Structure formats: structure tokens, C-alpha cells
Amino acid sequence: MGTVFSQSTQKPPLHGKHWMAITGKPLGATAGAMIFSQGGNAVDASCAMLAAVCTMWDVLSWGGETQALIYNPHTKKVIAINAMGVAPTGATVEFYKEKGMAYPPEFGPLAATTPGTPGGLMTMLAEYGTMSLEQVLAPAMQMAKGYPIEAQTANMIENNKDKIKEWPYSKKVFLPHLGEEREAPHAGEIFVQEDLYNTLAKLVEAEKQALKKGKSRKEAIYAAYERFYKGDIAQEIVRGTREQGGLFTMEDLAKWKVKIEEPLTVNYKGIDVYKLQEWTQGPALLQSLNILENFDLKAMGYNSANYINTLYQAMSLAFSDRDFYYGDPDFGPKSPMKGLLSKEYAKERAKLIQEKNDETIGPGDPYPFQGETNPFLDLLSKRKDALAYDRPELPIQGPEDPFLAHFLAGTTSIQATDKEGWVVSVTPSGGWVPATIAGNTGIGLSQRMQSFVLDERLNPFNVLEPGKRPRVTLTPSMALKDGKPFLSFSIQGGDTQDQDLLQLFLNIVEFGMTVQQATEAANFHNYQIQSSFGAHESKPGSVELNTQIPAWVRNDLRNRGYKMNFLDRTSGPLNAIWFDWKHGTFWGGSSNHGEDYGIAW
């Protein structure tokens, strides 16, 4: 590794042989390191990091959603955790259309799916961890009592204070200096969240009471789970949400369950790559790899005009399928995943890649590749009429362009591994600032409802229904080679997540970069795909490039029909762990594009 590609990095690679913990903030990584130093495994440490970053609002809260892939060294299998909340009772297409909305809103109580992260954390811990809930929540509970808030989050609160003031419980938590010029906390100020501390203390209390009654570790954690989703915490979440105009019912929370699922997988040149099912955008990365297997990418050269053009169009092909065919598999109609992930379908799609960019690329027809007839051909022909475009004739207007904000909307990512062989990749999200806080719980609600569609012409599989999960952008990744962990990787962001993860993977596999080089490398972003947020717009032919891209590549791409904008850093922030089986060690990478940070031993 690292012999082919010569590139110095701004951050050093992490090396460890016992354990590794990486996440979106230094304090979050420290929470994972604390658990490892107490003898916890990678699942325990991941749960502690998840609790810490939720408490830090990086860029999520406790009422959001958690998606994870876990490699179990005892079964040698990758497990998928689906802790995505669902649309509440009363959240129908008609309800939002009567309010004059083309999509559910970006913010506020009507943007909220039911909380998923607490259930996801407790399920992961109960099923695959070794510690008590009290142990893994301890760092987060210390932080809820007060921690020095970092500038990024403090400034995000200040910049969103007008929105925060619309919701009384959010105002109480986020704005300690009401009436002053700066109403948000100052960077380095001790930020205290008493309501959240009390909620977490109730979970620990439920666990302790169960243990006193002779329940096992696992049963005691599930007793805390029950209190959150069926007890007094649930009652206050429902009361506080409904008071502010939300739709949650007690039944919505009580009926919801975390799912432990089979991941989807494809093989790329001898490497098995795993993603979550089609309620996420994850299979789009698998489809992209299937398409790209038909090209000699290495011969094209890293970030050559040919390489960028080929990857850009492969993404356009895969993501246009995402936009039309992906949705919650628990609801009909059933997505044609067998066809979408077939190598034969990918070969047909690969034939559509041209020398110049094709701005008209749309969804294909995977049904014949699973021996069926497409029941949605009529909708497919009308889809273009329903799409929204953001002035496609113009390139993106600098880093502050609101169109960009939707595509790059942040979350966080968590990577962990240990010497026993557990590997965890998590992309949790939801409930970012400015979040509506649910009553006196300290819990910020998800904003994920906006990822549903209200018009079946856009996607018949992702039309809003109560109890359904929206098709999300959140997408942890894992790869195995020769049956052993090869790479665990995830990223914060929105629709760009699987674009960056695809390029990270190819940087290592095709171009021989080390994992740190690959996390910092100059990626590009495709904005021809439809945004999953806000007004759900796209900009056909728009590409975001790194300022390092040389003039001759820029000129070549311009001649191929691309509209370019440039940023100094285009890598993520990506987090990854690469497994060095020759030396029995881990290599960690964390990009230079944010505050992501890792600790290893």
C-alpha cells in the first residue's frame, strides 16, 4: 500500500494494533478511547462515540437516525443496523400538499421522523457490545452536564438563532444569552444541557432497576429501550412534539423497531463491498462499481479528464436509478434490486457513457434483468416533467451557494475496530442545528421527512406514507477481501456521500494510495443528480473540482460540456480504517476537510 501514488498529507496516518476510534470531533473520539481503555470492544466504543457526538450536536442529535454496518469476527459476517425512524401517523401526501408544500419541510416538527438513534445505540450495544449502558453513556452524560463547546457548533447556533426562536424548547437549550448581541454560546464556553442529562439518567436508571431484578446485561439495556419508546420519555417526546405542531403519537414510538438486516453486496475485482439496503442511497455505490468494472480506470490516470468524465457519467447513471427506484423495502412496490445490482444491467448502462457529458441521463429499466416487466414505464416517461432544476445554465456561485448547502448538508461518521476483530462503520444523522427540541427531553428531532417525495412520477417507491422510512443519503461502507476486513469507511455529507466514498475506494484499490492519502485526495462532485433535500433540485453538467486540477484537464472538461466550480478541499470529510494483515495492524485515515479526528493504540 502506498508504493504507487506519491502524495504528502496534511494529517498523519493513524496506526494501531489494539484498537482505533475515529469520528467527527476530537472530543467524540476521546469518548471512544475512554471506553476502549476500560476494556470495551469496538461496538461499545462506537456507542460511546455516537452518544458523545449526539450530545455535541455534531451535526445531529439524539432524536435522529442511525445506520451501521458491523463485522462480527465470530460469524465472519457483515450485519446491517437499520435504526431509521418512520413517518408518523397523519403524515400523508394530502396533509403536506394541503399546506402548499411540494415536499415535507426542511425544518421544524413537521420535518421529523420518529427518533431512531437511541434504539439503534441500545440495540447495537445489547446485541454486540460487552458493557452496560451506564458505562457507554458516561462520557456523554459528563458532556451534558457541561463541556467546552467548539466554535463550529457555537457559530452554527448563532447563525440559526432566528429559526431556533420559533421553538420554545430549542430556544431554552441553545440560546443561553437571550437578549445579548450574541445569543448562542461562545466558543470554549461550558455548554450545559440539563434536560438531556435527565433523559439519559432515566435510561441508566431503567437499566439499573432491571439489573437489580436479576435481568441479564442485554435484558437490562432493552428495559432502558422500553422506557425510551413506551414510558415517560416517550410521553414527553410526544407531548412536546405535538405542542409545537408535530404529528407523533405514543403508538408511533411504541410500534417502531430497530431492524437487523442483511446488507447488499457486489464484488469489485475480488473485493466484496457491503452497503445498506435500498432505504439508503448505498446501493448506488455498488451500481457505480459494477458500471466502472467495464473500464480500465487505472490506465486513464487519477483525476484525468477521461477518468472524471467516466466516473461522472457512471454516477449519473447509478444515481438516476437511485432517484427513481429506491425506497423502504417494507412497503410496496418492491424495488428491483436484483436487476439493479446485476453485472449484465451494469454492462448495458456502461454503454451509455460518452466522450462528452450527457445531461439527459435518466433511470434505466432493470426489470428485464430479473426476468420481469417494468410496471412503471408510464411514470418513467413523465418523470422529467416533475424534476426541479436550479438554473442549470449557471455554474455554482461559490462555496456559499444555497444549492451547495443542500447537497453537502452535514452529519457525522464513526469508525472503530479492535484486536478481537470487530469492525464498525456508522453514519448517524438527523436533528442537526437548528433542531426542534421535543419538550423537556433535550432531544432534537430529525429533519428526514424532506427526503420523501409527494409525487409518484419522481419515485413510486419513496412516496410518503405513515410508518414508512424515507430513502436517506446515509450510507456507511465496508469491504472484505479474502473473507477478511479490507476497508471500513464512511463520511458526513448529503448526496455527495457515496460519490466521495466511491472515489476513496478507487483511490486505494486502483491508484495504490494509503488510507490517509485517499481521505485527503482531491475528489470531484456530480451535481447532475437530484438533491434529496430542500427543493430537490439538480444542475445537469455541473461539476465541483479541486483547485489543484490543472488547466489542461479543466479545458478538456469544458469542451466535454461541463460547468465547473472549484473548492480548496473536496475530500469529505472522509473517515476510514484499512487493515494491514501482513503486519497485523490498522491504518486510520481522517480527511483534512473538517474537525474529524481519530485516536488509536
Summary of the structure (lengths in Angstrom):
residues: 601
radius of gyration: 22.7
end to end distance: 20.8
largest distance: 72.4
contacts: 2345
relative contact order: 0.19
helix: 39%
strand: 17%
